[in-house]
C-alpha cells in the first residue's frame, strides 16, 4: 500500500468547502456571542482545566473562537474514546460535556472511537499494561461505544436545546484509516518525524519505565498513533483542538509537535479534570469502580443514586461540571440548600440532570419510580414498574414466574418462590413478622392472596424475607 499522505490542506481551502459566507445567520451570531467567552466560562465552571500551548503560537487558543480578532468560525474539536469495554462510564462524561458545550456554541465536534488504538492500550495514568483484547472483541466494543455516543448526542439534542443553532456531532472510528495502512510504509512516512528523546520524556512513559512492569513497545507507540489521529482529523476535518482528560496532555503535546512540524500550523489541547472516588482513585473500568452509562451495566436508578449520594462539599462542583445549568442558577440552588439542607435539593437536581442526559426522560422517570418503590415503600410506584425495572432495582433478587391457582396462600407463595425453608421454621418466619408482600407485612400464612393487595395491577408481587432478601414473582393466568 502507498504511504500515508502527509500533505496539509490549507485552513482557508477547508473552510471554503464548508460553504461559509462572510455573514453568519442570526442563530450562529447568537451562538458566536456566547462562544466569545466560552473558554473562560468553562474554566470558571472547572470543566476546562489546562490549555496547551498557552503562549507563543501565531494564533492563540481564545482567538480561534473570536472572529473579531482573526479566528475562523466554526471550529472543529475532537475527543477520543478507546473501546476497552462495551460501555462508556461516568469518567467519560466530562470530556463528552466539553464536546457538548462547544457544540452548543455553534462548533463542530467529533467523538473518535479508538477501534485501532484500543488494541495497543493507552499507558497514561496506568501502573501496568492493559490486558490485551483481541480484534473481534475490540470491534464489538467499538460498535457499542459508537451507539452509546450517538444515543447521548440524541438525548442532548432532544432534551437540552437552548434555541440556538448548534454545530454538528460526528462519531468516527480510527480503524477506518489504520486498516488501510501498510506497517512499513506508515513507519517510514510517520515515525521519522518523532524524536525518541521527546517521546521518552513524557511523564506517562517515565512512570512506566521506572516501574517493575516496564513498558511494551505497543504501549510506547500509542502516543504516536494518537498524534497521527490528530493530524488526520486536522487534515480531513479542519480539526484544531483536541479535548481529553488531564492524563492525556503528553499525548496531546505529541500531536501538536507532529502537526506543527509537518504543516507549520498551530493546534491546541484542552484538558478536563479526572473524576475520582472518595479514596482518590480514578473512576473507571481498570480501577473496578466504574459507574457505567449502558443500562445493562448500571441502571438509571443506580446512576441516579450515585449522584444523589454526593456529599455537600462536592455537589456544587458537580453541578458546574456535569450539568448545563447556568452559574447564577447553581448559585441560587446552593443558597436554598443553606436554608433547607434536609431536602438535598442540589443532589436531586444533579441526579436528575445527569440521568436525563444519559437515559432520557423515560430513564429519569424510571429512576424516580425505583427510588419511590425502594426508599419510600410506594405501592403506587411498584404498581407501574416494569419487569425490567424490578430486576434492575433488585439485582440480586430471585425472579420467578408462578401460576396463580385458586386459593393460593401466602405460605404457598413463599414456598414456591423458595423464599422460606420447608417445615415449621418457614411457617414461623411468617407468623413472627419476617415476611412482607409489596411492602406490607403479612403474619397469617394461610391468608389467600388478594389481587390489588398482594398482587399488583401489573401482575407482580414483591416478596421480602427479613431485611434484605427480595423475591420478584410474576403471576401467570391472572
C-alpha positions in Angstrom: 0.0 0.0 0.0 1.0 3.6 -0.5 2.5 5.5 2.4 0.1 7.7 4.2 -0.4 11.1 2.7 1.2 13.8 4.8 0.2 16.8 2.7 -1.5 19.6 4.6 -4.6 21.3 3.2 -4.9 24.9 3.9 -7.3 26.2 6.5 -8.9 28.6 4.1 -9.4 25.9 1.5 -11.0 23.6 4.0 -13.3 26.4 5.3 -14.3 27.1 1.7 -15.6 23.6 1.3 -18.0 24.2 4.2 -19.9 26.8 2.3 -19.3 29.5 5.0 -20.3 33.1 3.9 -19.0 36.3 5.3 -22.2 36.9 7.3 -23.3 34.4 9.8 -27.0 33.5 10.2 -28.8 35.0 13.2 -28.6 31.7 15.1 -24.9 31.4 14.6 -24.4 35.1 15.5 -26.1 34.4 18.8 -24.1 31.3 19.3 -20.9 33.2 18.5 -21.6 35.9 21.0 -21.9 33.2 23.6 -18.7 31.5 22.3 -16.6 34.6 22.8 -16.4 33.8 26.5 -16.7 30.0 26.1 -13.2 29.1 27.3 -13.4 31.5 30.2 -16.9 30.3 31.2 -15.9 26.6 31.2 -12.6 27.4 33.0 -14.8 29.2 35.7 -17.0 26.1 35.9 -14.0 23.9 36.4 -14.6 21.9 33.2 -11.6 23.1 31.2 -8.5 22.6 33.4 -5.4 23.2 31.2 -4.7 24.7 27.8 -1.8 23.7 25.6 0.1 25.5 24.3 -0.8 28.5 26.4 1.5 31.0 24.8 3.9 31.5 21.9 1.7 30.5 19.0 0.8 32.5 15.9 -2.8 32.3 16.8 -3.7 31.8 20.5 -6.4 29.5 21.5 -9.1 32.1 22.5 -8.7 33.7 19.1 -10.0 30.6 17.4 -13.4 31.3 18.9 -13.2 35.1 18.4 -14.0 36.0 14.9 -13.3 39.7 15.6 -9.5 39.0 16.0 -8.9 36.8 13.1 -10.3 33.5 14.3 -12.4 31.3 12.0 -15.9 30.2 12.9 -17.0 27.5 13.5 -14.1 25.4 14.7 -13.8 21.6 14.9 -12.9 19.9 18.2 -12.4 16.2 18.9 -12.0 13.8 21.8 -11.0 10.1 21.7 -12.7 7.2 23.5 -10.9 3.8 23.4 -13.3 0.8 23.3 -11.7 -1.2 26.1 -15.2 -2.0 27.3 -18.6 -2.1 25.6 -19.9 1.0 27.5 -18.8 4.5 28.4 -18.8 5.3 32.1 -19.1 8.4 34.3 -15.4 9.0 33.9 -16.0 9.8 30.2 -18.8 12.2 30.9 -16.8 15.3 31.4 -15.0 15.0 28.1 -18.4 14.5 26.4 -19.8 17.5 28.2 -16.9 19.5 27.0 -17.7 18.5 23.4 -21.4 19.3 24.0 -20.5 22.8 25.3 -18.6 23.5 22.1 -21.4 22.1 20.0 -24.0 24.3 21.8 -21.8 27.4 21.0 -22.0 26.5 17.3 -18.8 24.5 16.8 -18.5 21.1 15.2 -17.4 18.2 17.4 -16.0 14.7 16.7 -16.2 11.8 19.1 -13.4 9.5 17.9 -13.7 5.8 18.9 -10.3 4.2 19.0 -11.2 0.9 17.2 -7.5 0.6 16.3 -5.6 2.2 19.2 -7.6 0.2 21.8 -5.6 -2.8 20.7 -2.3 -1.2 21.9 -3.6 0.2 25.2 -3.0 3.8 26.4 -0.4 3.8 29.2 -1.4 7.2 30.5 -2.2 7.1 34.2 -1.6 3.3 34.4 0.8 1.4 36.6 0.8 -1.7 34.4 -0.1 -2.8 30.9 -3.7 -3.1 30.0 -5.0 -6.7 29.3 -4.8 -7.3 25.6 -8.1 -7.5 23.7 -8.5 -9.5 20.5 -9.6 -7.8 17.3 -13.1 -9.2 17.4 -13.7 -8.0 21.0 -12.4 -4.5 20.2 -14.6 -4.3 17.1 -17.7 -5.3 19.1 -16.9 -2.8 21.8 -16.3 -0.1 19.2 -19.8 -0.7 17.8 -21.3 -0.5 21.2 -19.4 2.7 22.1 -20.4 4.3 18.8 -24.1 3.5 19.5 -23.7 4.9 23.1 -22.2 8.1 21.9 -24.9 8.6 19.3 -27.6 8.0 21.9 -26.1 10.5 24.3 -25.9 13.1 21.5 -29.5 12.4 20.6 -30.6 12.9 24.2 -28.6 16.1 24.4 -30.2 17.4 21.1 -33.7 16.5 22.1 -33.8 17.4 25.8 -31.3 20.2 26.3 -31.9 22.5 23.3 -31.3 26.2 24.0 -32.9 27.8 21.0 -29.6 28.4 19.2 -28.1 26.8 16.1 -25.7 24.1 17.2 -22.7 22.6 15.5 -22.6 19.0 14.3 -21.8 15.9 16.4 -19.9 13.3 14.4 -18.8 9.8 15.6 -15.8 8.3 13.8 -13.6 5.2 14.3 -9.9 5.4 13.7 -9.8 1.9 12.4 -11.3 3.4 9.2 -7.9 4.8 8.3 -5.5 2.5 10.1 -6.8 -0.6 8.4 -5.8 0.9 5.1 -2.2 1.4 6.2 0.8 -0.8 5.5 3.0 -1.0 8.6 6.4 -0.4 6.9 5.0 2.4 4.8 3.4 4.0 7.8 6.6 3.9 9.9 8.7 5.2 7.0 6.3 8.2 6.5 5.4 9.0 10.1 7.9 7.7 12.6 10.8 9.8 11.3 9.0 12.9 12.5 9.2 11.8 16.2 12.3 12.2 18.3 13.0 9.4 20.8 14.2 11.8 23.5 10.9 13.8 23.4 8.8 10.6 23.5 10.8 9.2 26.4 10.5 12.4 28.4 6.7 12.1 28.7 5.6 11.6 32.3 3.4 8.6 31.4 6.4 7.0 29.8 8.8 7.9 32.6 6.5 6.5 35.2 6.1 3.2 33.4 9.8 2.8 32.6 10.7 3.1 36.3 8.0 0.6 37.4 8.7 -3.1 37.8 6.3 -3.9 35.0 8.2 -1.8 32.5 6.6 -0.7 29.2 5.9 -2.6 26.0 6.7 -1.2 22.5 3.0 -1.3 21.7 2.2 1.0 24.6 5.1 3.2 23.8 3.8 3.7 20.2 0.4 4.7 21.5 1.2 8.4 21.6 2.5 8.2 18.0 -0.9 6.9 16.8 -2.8 9.4 18.9 -0.7 12.2 17.4 -1.5 10.8 13.9 -5.2 10.7 14.7 -5.0 14.4 15.5 -3.1 15.0 12.2 -5.6 13.0 10.2 -8.6 14.9 11.7 -6.8 18.2 11.1 -6.1 17.3 7.5 -9.5 15.9 6.7 -11.9 17.8 9.0 -10.0 21.0 9.8 -9.8 19.9 13.5 -7.5 22.2 15.5 -8.5 21.4 19.1 -8.2 18.1 21.0 -10.1 17.6 24.2 -9.0 14.9 26.8 -8.6 14.0 30.4 -5.7 15.7 32.3 -3.7 12.5 31.9 -3.7 13.0 28.1 -1.6 16.1 28.0 1.5 14.2 26.9 -0.3 12.5 24.0 -1.8 15.9 23.0 1.7 17.5 23.0 2.9 14.8 20.7 0.1 15.6 18.3 0.8 19.3 18.5 4.5 18.8 17.7 3.8 16.4 14.8 1.3 18.7 13.1 3.4 21.8 13.7 6.5 20.1 12.3 4.6 19.0 9.1 2.5 22.0 8.4 3.7 24.9 10.4 0.2 25.3 11.7 -0.8 25.6 15.4 -3.2 23.2 17.0 -4.3 23.1 20.7 -5.2 20.8 23.5 -7.7 21.3 26.4 -7.8 19.0 29.4 -10.8 18.2 31.6 -10.4 17.0 35.2 -10.4 13.4 36.1 -13.3 12.2 38.4 -12.1 10.2 41.4 -13.7 8.2 44.1 -13.7 9.1 47.7 -10.4 7.3 48.1 -8.8 9.4 45.2 -8.8 6.5 42.7 -9.7 7.5 39.1 -13.2 6.2 38.3 -13.1 3.6 35.5 -13.0 0.0 34.5 -9.4 -0.6 35.4 -10.0 0.6 39.0 -13.0 -1.6 39.3 -15.3 1.3 40.3 -16.9 2.3 37.1 -20.4 3.7 37.0 -21.4 2.7 33.5 -23.7 4.6 31.1 -25.0 1.5 29.5 -28.3 0.5 31.1 -27.4 -3.2 31.0 -24.4 -2.5 33.3 -25.7 0.4 35.5 -29.4 1.0 35.7 -30.9 4.5 35.5 -31.8 4.1 39.2 -28.2 3.2 40.2 -26.8 6.2 38.1 -29.4 8.5 39.8 -28.4 7.2 43.2 -24.7 7.7 42.5 -25.2 11.4 42.0 -27.9 11.7 44.7 -25.4 10.4 47.3 -22.8 13.0 46.5 -21.8 14.9 49.7 -22.5 18.6 50.2 -18.8 19.6 49.8 -18.8 18.1 46.2 -22.3 18.8 44.9 -21.8 22.4 43.8 -18.7 21.5 41.9 -20.5 18.6 40.2 -23.5 20.8 39.3 -21.0 23.0 37.4 -19.2 20.1 35.8 -22.0 17.7 34.9 -24.9 19.9 34.0 -25.7 22.8 31.6 -27.3 24.8 34.3 -26.2 28.5 34.2 -23.9 29.5 37.1 -26.4 32.0 38.5 -29.0 29.2 38.8 -26.5 26.9 40.5 -25.7 29.7 43.0 -29.5 30.0 43.7 -29.8 26.3 44.2 -26.9 26.3 46.7 -28.4 29.3 48.5 -31.7 27.4 49.0 -29.7 24.4 50.2 -28.2 26.5 53.1 -31.7 27.2 54.4 -33.2 23.7 53.7 -30.3 21.2 53.7 -32.6 18.3 54.6 -34.3 18.5 51.2 -31.0 17.8 49.4 -32.1 20.0 46.6 -28.7 20.3 44.8 -28.2 16.5 44.9 -31.7 15.8 43.5 -31.2 18.4 40.7 -27.7 17.0 39.9 -29.0 13.4 39.7 -32.0 14.4 37.6 -29.9 16.4 35.0 -27.3 13.7 34.5 -29.8 10.8 34.4 -31.9 12.6 31.8 -28.8 13.3 29.6 -27.7 9.6 29.8 -31.0 7.8 29.8 -33.5 10.3 28.5 -36.8 11.4 30.1 -38.1 7.8 30.5 -34.9 6.8 32.2 -35.2 9.6 34.7 -38.8 8.7 35.3 -37.8 5.0 35.9 -35.0 6.1 38.3 -37.6 8.1 40.3 -40.1 5.3 40.3 -37.5 2.9 41.6 -36.4 5.4 44.3 -40.0 5.8 45.5 -40.5 2.0 45.5 -37.4 1.1 47.4 -36.8 4.0 49.8 -40.3 5.3 50.3 -42.2 2.0 50.1 -44.5 3.4 47.5 -47.2 0.9 46.3 -48.2 3.2 43.5 -44.6 3.2 42.2 -44.4 -0.6 42.4 -47.7 -1.0 40.5 -46.4 0.8 37.4 -42.9 -0.7 37.4 -42.0 -3.0 34.5 -40.3 -6.4 34.9 -37.1 -4.8 33.7 -37.2 -2.1 36.4 -37.9 -4.5 39.2 -35.0 -6.7 38.0 -32.7 -3.6 37.9 -33.9 -2.4 41.3 -33.4 -5.7 43.0 -30.5 -7.1 41.0 -29.8 -9.8 43.5 -33.4 -10.8 43.8 -34.7 -14.2 42.6 -37.2 -13.8 39.8 -40.0 -16.4 39.5 -43.0 -17.0 37.2 -45.7 -18.8 39.0 -49.2 -19.9 38.1 -51.9 -18.3 40.3 -54.2 -21.2 41.3 -57.4 -20.5 43.2 -56.8 -20.3 46.9 -53.1 -19.7 46.7 -51.9 -18.6 50.1 -49.1 -16.6 51.5 -47.4 -19.8 52.6 -47.8 -21.4 49.2 -46.3 -18.3 47.6 -43.2 -18.2 49.9 -42.5 -21.9 49.3 -43.0 -21.9 45.6 -40.6 -19.0 45.4 -38.1 -20.9 47.5 -38.1 -17.9 49.9 -38.5 -19.8 53.2 -37.4 -23.3 54.4 -39.9 -26.1 54.5 -41.5 -27.1 57.8 -42.2 -25.3 61.0 -39.3 -22.8 60.7 -40.6 -21.3 57.5 -44.1 -21.1 58.9 -42.8 -19.3 62.0 -40.9 -16.8 59.8 -44.3 -15.6 58.5 -46.1 -15.6 61.9 -43.3 -13.8 63.6 -43.4 -10.9 61.1 -40.4 -11.6 59.0 -42.3 -11.6 55.6 -43.8 -8.7 53.7 -45.5 -8.6 50.3 -45.5 -5.3 48.4 -44.1 -3.6 51.5 -47.0 -4.8 53.6 -46.2 -7.2 56.5 -48.1 -10.5 56.4 -48.4 -12.6 59.5 -51.1 -15.2 58.6 -49.5 -18.0 56.5 -53.0 -19.2 55.4 -54.2 -15.9 54.0 -55.3 -16.2 50.4 -53.6 -13.8 48.0 -55.8 -10.8 47.0 -55.4 -9.2 43.6 -54.8 -5.5 44.1 -53.1 -6.0 47.5 -50.7 -9.0 47.3 -50.7 -9.0 43.6 -50.3 -5.6 41.9 -52.1 -4.4 38.8 -49.0 -5.2 36.7 -49.3 -8.8 37.7 -46.2 -8.7 40.0 -45.5 -9.3 43.7 -42.5 -8.1 45.6 -41.8 -10.6 48.4 -39.3 -9.6 51.1 -37.9 -12.0 53.7 -36.1 -10.3 56.6 -34.4 -7.0 55.8 -32.6 -7.6 52.6 -33.8 -10.7 50.8 -36.1 -9.9 47.9 -38.0 -12.2 45.5 -39.9 -10.9 42.5 -42.9 -13.0 41.4 -44.6 -12.6 38.0 -48.0 -14.2 38.1 -49.4 -16.1 35.2 -53.1 -16.7 34.3 -54.4 -13.8 36.2 
